[in-house]
Amino acid sequence: MFNCAHEMTNGSSDPSYPRLGQMFVEYDHPWKKLTEEFGPHTRSVTAALLSLKMVYPRRNLPAEQWRSAQLLSLLSTPASMLDPACCETMACEYLSMEIMERWIIIGFLLCHSSLNTNQASLELWKMALRSGLFLNLTREEVLNIHKVSEDLFDGIKGYSKRIADIKECREHVLANCGAMHRERRHFLRAALKELFKVLEDEPGLLGPKALFVMMALSFSRDEVMWLVRHSENMPKMKTLDDYNDNQMAELLYFMEKLRGLMKKYNHVVQRYHVQYLAQFDALLLNDTIQNMYVCPEEESVLMSSFVSTLSALSIKQVDNKEEFDFTGLRMDWLRLQAYTSVNKAPLPLKDYPDLAKVMNMIQFHTRMVDSVEEMLYETSELSILCFYPRVFEKMFTQSSEEMTMKRYLMSFPSVCSHFSQCGHPLCPEETEILEKRSLRLCVTFLEQIAKQTGGVVLEICAEQRNLNDQLLPKHCAESISAARYRKQKKPLPKKGEVQKEKPGAESLRKDRSVTTNMDKLHMMLTELCSSYSLSADIMVFEHVVVPTEFLLSHLEMRLTEIIVKMTNYNQTTQEITRPSDLLAGIRSYTASMHGLAGYINVDVTRLVKSVLLQQTQPLDSRGGATVTHYYTTWYLEALLRQASSSLIVHCPTMQCFVNQNADNELSFRAEEFSDVSELQALAELIGPYGMKFLGENLMWHITSQVSELKKMVIENMDILVQMKNNFDKPEEMITLKKRLTGGENVLKRMTIIGVILSFRSMAMNCLKDMLRKHCPYLMAPIECLRNFISLETDIKVTLSIFELASAAGLKCDIDPALVAAISNMQTDNTSVEEEFKLSRLLLVYVAVSLPTLALDPNSLYSQEHGGHNNNIHCLAAAINQLTAAMFTVQNQNIEQQLKEFLLLASSTLLQLGQNVERVEVKNRESIYLLLHMIVEDSPFLSQDMLESCFPYVLLRNAYREVHKAVFMPTA
């Protein structure tokens, strides 16, 4: 296909195509072909491989020998702790075992003739075959070394013994290798932890002991890589537990910690090695050169440049933060090796091993100055895990199930920051795929850690809430009763009855070794929060991931769910938690939540504010119902609906609603949800925003009642107009009254409006008290601004200021919310004059219907409640506030309209006293009192205006005389 495309594009075939085509036609086994091509290089390759016969066996030791040699320990020889870590083969000390094994296995496959002739080659090859079953080729692609070796040697004569060696090595791997590597990982966990603790306490040791860090990282990386490729590809066998590690988190954690130390104290490492290069390496190299017998010109120039470059270094360059670059020096060293390694070289490098040792040491020291990041990449980069997501996730799951590993879990998302290095510049299109995979793994791990941490935090909060719940006043009845028994010296309850433990008994301990559930939870929380100390943020490709934000996000979601669940709202049974109980529970949760700041540096205040602020809205950020929504629904559907039916009575004396009698089958006691303390708790819970939402819903119910009232006014418009014009003619009024329909319905709907407005007034007063407690310096200016408003102020300005005051819970002469609701009712079909006429006639309707209340036995005034049993005392609020709102919208004089209402109502009630003898005196006087309440509740009726209303004055005087005779004896 490529050749056809080439021919179509260029007009001729690709010149190399015939040779390539011939290779496909004469296809042979690739390994066999490669061995033939490497035949001429057998001697050179074998010599190179045999150079590992000292390094590889020393690196490939079991954990017991590592432990006996106290490998990587700085505390084993305290006297030499400050001595620089050096050796003759420094670059080989942190060289990856996987790389050496790849060299040995593949090298002897290509140049296998020495396996039959050289015992050293055979031993080195067999040792590599015993190290594992698989070699990593690239990414997740592995080479089954025993199978490939056996297949290749099976077709070659004279290699039967080698095939037997391969089988023996494979059996050795299956029997012993898993356990050996498990013990290595166990040793490395302890060794890295000790090394990190020492270096963290004394970071100055990073200079002389940098080689130890690189060795520790390289050894650990080798073990991680070995486990990853074998656990994914291992055949089924009995010892599979050796290929699972539930403590991998600890090893990864201390690898990340050591990497972090090297990056954090890079200036310490740089300073030390600059001094070492200038003061020791330059002198040592110069002495080595002086001891050489022959030094050709080109080699002499290179070595002189080495000495001069190192001698020119000074500590001032580090203090001045100059950038170092020794790439040229290292390239020259490679050039020198090339000059001195060819056949018949004037200066054979093999004759001067001291020069190679010194230069290799200098190369390491220069890399510690200018390329620490590159060294960390070589020794500890774990991007291979990006291509083994199943194994990686399995390691995380196994570690998260171990209590002792929870503090190390953050190492898993931290390792995801390595994945940006697994791409290739020749394949840029896969970057996006790798980025998505890396982010998915990182986010998955962080969400799981946050879920575990959040679960423990909220479980502690729940336990604390249960303890605080025992201290609520509602649980003290038993204690009071028991104290009363003791005081009256009555017999105590029978022994069979189990006495309840007092709050605080759970804190009494006889043995500190006995751990309670709270102890275990706090211990687990300590472990989980410790993991967040690994890093404040994680860089995954171009994304900065903040682990604590996942925790805060999870806590926000869970806390929101818990608060809503604590509301216990049941729409079927109309049950809900009392606001004070919910507030106590939320305070307990938030107090316990603030304790999280003692474990981890997170902004708990921001979290709590975000959660509680969302609860003041009808829906939270995820679209779920909130406390505001549930309480608004309950108060409208349960409390106020029952109050509309007079099953619940508004009680001005106690400032609450109370159940009418014990016979009705209500599932709640109204006073337990509507007294001052409960409404103050409600105001604390839902705040001004929630109160605004509650008010808007109340206004919707009011406007629906007003709409029905207007329909009734329209039906009786002619009669009402005549009654308005003939109110001072008793005979005609009686005739017109008989023709008027729906008077009781009008009063019923007005009473419902009054009940709603009375509840709103109580709730707003509690909001005002709450805001005065929380922000007194804000409330005082608002009150001053409200009091500054006069009748002469422009109505738009007045409503704006009243809206501000109303939002703060302050009572206003004109309710801005009601004004807005009435204003929104108007349509384009009706003119302002028509609306004004309907509003005036509505007041007439109410005024002429008042006498019918005297026929209702429930209209009796109760001094205990401070109101009437059928809630008609709420008519005062309804008439005054509705009048003010309607005539404000219509830009009419409120005082004049109320005066007309008072005149009409007074005249009608005077006629009631004169003409209706069957009405009981107490009922009649209750209606007189209602009219007095309307006057007292109105801010628009002045004393002079009242004195000019002759029927009202007569009614007032009559009421005062009768009140003494009727009401005083029952007081």
Secondary structure, DSSP 8 states (H G I E B T S, - for coil): -HHHHHHHHHSS--TTHHHHHHHHHT---HHHHHHHHTGGGHHHHHHHHHTTTTHHHHHS--HHHHHHTTTT-SSS-GGGTTS----TTHHHHTS-HHHHHHHHHHHHHHSTTHHHH-HHHHHHHHHHHTT-SEEEEETTEEEEHHHHHHHHHHTSTT-HHHHHHHHHHHHHIIIIIHHHHHHHHHHHHHHHHHHHHHHHH-GGGGTTTHHHHHHHHHHHHHHHHHHHHHHHH----TTGGGG--TTHHHHHHHHHHHHHHHHHTHHHHHHHHHHHIIIIIHHHHHHHHHT-S---HHHHHHHHHHHHHHHT--HHHHHTT-----HHHHHHHHHHHHHHHSTT-SS-GGG-HHHHHHHHHHHHHHHHHH-HHHHHHHHH--GGGGG-HHHHHHHHHHHHTSGGGGGGTTHHHHHGGGGGGS--TT-GGGHHHHHHHHHHHHHHHHHHHHHHHHHHHHHHHHHHHHHHHTTSGGG-HHHHHHHHHHHHT-----TTS-----TTGGG--S-TTS--HHHHHHHHHHHHHHHTTS-S-EEETTEEE-HHHHHHHHHHHHHHHHHHHHH--BTTTTB---HHHHHHHHHHHHHHHHGGGGTS---HHHHHHHHHHHHTSSB-TTS-B-HHHHHHHHIIIIIIHHHHTTSEEEETTTTEEEES-TTS--SS-THHHHSHHHHHHHHHHHHHHHHHHHHHHHHHHHHHHHHHHHHHHHHTHHHHHHHHH-TT-HHHHHHHHHH---HHHHHHHHHHHHHHHHHHHHHHHHHHHHHHHH-HHHHHHHHHHHHH--TTS-HHHHHHHHHHHHHTT---SS-HHHHHHHHHH--TTS-HHHHHHHHHHHHHHHHHHGGGGGG-GGG-EETTTTEETTSGGGHHHHHHHHHHHHHHHTT--HHHHHHHHHHHHHHHHHHHHHH-TTS-HHHHHHHHHHHHHHHHH-SS--HHHHHT-HHHHHHHHHHHHHHHHHTGGG-
